[in-house]
Amino acid sequence: MPTKISGHYDFSGHYYLSKRPLCKVRYEKRTQAELIHSTRQGFVLTELAIQPEMGPMIHVIATVDLVKGKRDAFLTEFHQLMPKVQAEMGCLEYGPTVDVDTGIAAQSPLRNDTVTVVEKWTDLSALEKHLIAPHMTDYRARVKELVLGVKLQILQPI
């Protein structure tokens, strides 16, 4: 059973633990899983679980193609899902993004009916558990009439 510790992550690679607020603990991606949720001030570590020998971190780029004009309805459902996913063991990052017009010549044409979800997971096992979580099944049923298709890129940092 993992040991759970509450605390705060400060973007410099340190956790400030609530039991010992002045203590800093460095993140070791192979031995610690973090649960974070996004706030306006940054990321707050809600739970830190120390686990033995996890696999390599996984990044996911999920491209969600939507029915024309349904992006706002999709994002409403997605934002309701986010806290449940961000509370999952092993979720490091989970959030929607949309194309922005930059004027940069190399940029692909804007996709007004696409949402790109950027995810980071502590390891493949955490991602696999996420994909079969009950709240994900419920979410898929709620958005099925809004979604034309989903493509996943599952990546590992090197």
Number of C-alpha atoms within 10 A of each C-alpha: 6 11 10 14 15 17 19 19 21 13 10 8 11 14 22 18 19 12 10 10 11 10 11 15 12 12 16 10 15 16 14 19 27 26 23 26 22 15 8 6 6 12 17 19 21 17 20 23 18 18 14 11 10 17 14 16 22 20 21 19 17 17 19 21 20 22 15 12 11 17 19 10 11 22 15 10 14 18 12 11 15 16 14 13 23 21 16 18 20 26 23 23 22 19 17 17 12 15 15 11 11 9 7 7 7 7 11 9 10 12 13 15 19 23 21 19 18 15 19 21 26 25 20 19 15 20 23 11 13 18 12 10 14 10 14 15 11 11 14 14 10 13 17 12 12 18 18 14 12 13 11 12 9 14 13 13 7 5
